[in-house]
Amino acid sequence: MVHWGYSWDCTGIWLNDQLEILSSVDHEIKRDTEITIPKNQKLMPAIFFKGEPSKNSWLPEIKNWQWLSLKELIEKVKR
């Protein structure tokens, strides 16, 4: 099950055998609080964590999930 969660709901991160992170840069996630995107990034990636929701949750539209190394993920979000 995939849901929008909170940091206290996370029990781990989705990694494959090559230690690649399950992530996406193709999403329409809108934050309801202020968020600061680092100056060297053009967007914030969606990164998938393991866990169970402790509150009502929703599923944002996230497309094109990919297994990426940390280096590949950094390259995708760079300006």
Summary of the structure (lengths in Angstrom):
residues: 79
radius of gyration: 13.0
end to end distance: 32.0
largest distance: 35.1
contacts: 160
relative contact order: 0.36
helix: 14%
strand: 29%
